[in-house]
Structures are given as C-alpha cells and as structure tokens.
Amino acid sequence: MALGERCPVLKFEDLGDERGKLVVIEGGQSVPFEINRVFYIYKSDKTVVRGGTQTGYRSLS
C-alpha cells in the first residue's frame, strides 16, 4: 500500500479577503476523527486586528 493511501493529504477550503485567510477544521466533517474545532489564520498582515469577538482562549503550548 502506497504512503498516499495510508496517510492521505487532507485539503481544506479557506475563507478570506485582502486581510488574510481563515481555515476552519471541524471533527467528523473536515477530518475523519473527532476534535472540537480548529481555526487557522495565514497570509495575514501584522497590522490587522484579529479575534475581536473572542471571549477566551487556551494556549496549545
């Protein structure tokens, strides 16, 4: 069995505009296992304010 069959590369759709890109990954929908939800931001300018509606967060490190 080829590596690509054992470990497929998952591709996620992104949302975005000139301020940057956002990827939302949800368990059981975006990935074939259970997780809560992951947000990934990229191609964002350092001057753009992010997380304005955030009420709390947990560091992953």
C-alpha positions as CSV (number, residue, x, y, z in Angstrom):
1,M,0.0,0.0,0.0
2,A,1.4,3.4,-1.0
3,L,2.1,6.1,1.6
4,G,-0.6,8.3,0.0
5,E,-3.2,5.6,0.6
6,R,-2.1,5.0,4.2
7,C,-1.7,8.7,5.0
8,P,-3.8,10.8,2.7
9,V,-3.2,14.6,2.5
10,L,-6.3,16.5,3.6
11,K,-7.1,19.7,1.8
12,F,-9.2,22.4,3.5
13,E,-11.1,25.3,2.0
14,D,-10.2,28.7,3.1
15,L,-12.2,31.9,3.6
16,G,-10.6,35.2,3.2
17,D,-10.0,38.5,1.5
18,E,-7.2,41.1,1.4
19,R,-6.8,40.9,5.2
20,G,-5.9,37.3,5.2
21,K,-7.1,33.7,5.1
22,L,-9.1,31.6,7.6
23,V,-9.4,27.8,7.6
24,V,-12.0,26.2,9.9
25,I,-11.5,22.5,10.7
26,E,-14.3,20.5,12.4
27,G,-14.2,17.0,13.7
28,G,-16.3,14.5,11.9
29,Q,-16.7,16.9,9.0
30,S,-13.3,18.3,7.9
31,V,-11.3,15.4,9.3
32,P,-12.3,11.8,9.7
33,F,-12.0,11.8,13.5
34,E,-13.4,13.7,16.5
35,I,-12.0,17.0,17.6
36,N,-13.7,20.2,18.7
37,R,-12.8,22.9,16.2
38,V,-9.6,24.4,14.9
39,F,-9.2,27.9,13.4
40,Y,-6.1,28.6,11.3
41,I,-5.2,32.1,10.1
42,Y,-2.5,32.7,7.5
43,K,-1.3,35.3,5.0
44,S,-2.4,38.0,7.4
45,D,-0.8,41.4,7.7
46,K,0.6,42.0,11.2
47,T,-1.4,45.3,11.5
48,V,-4.8,43.5,11.1
49,V,-6.7,43.1,14.4
50,R,-7.9,39.5,14.9
51,G,-10.0,37.9,17.5
52,G,-12.3,40.8,18.2
53,T,-15.2,38.6,19.3
54,Q,-13.0,36.1,21.2
55,T,-14.2,35.5,24.8
56,G,-11.4,33.3,25.9
57,Y,-8.7,31.1,24.6
58,R,-6.4,28.2,25.6
59,S,-2.7,28.1,24.6
60,L,-1.6,25.0,22.8
61,S,1.9,25.2,24.1
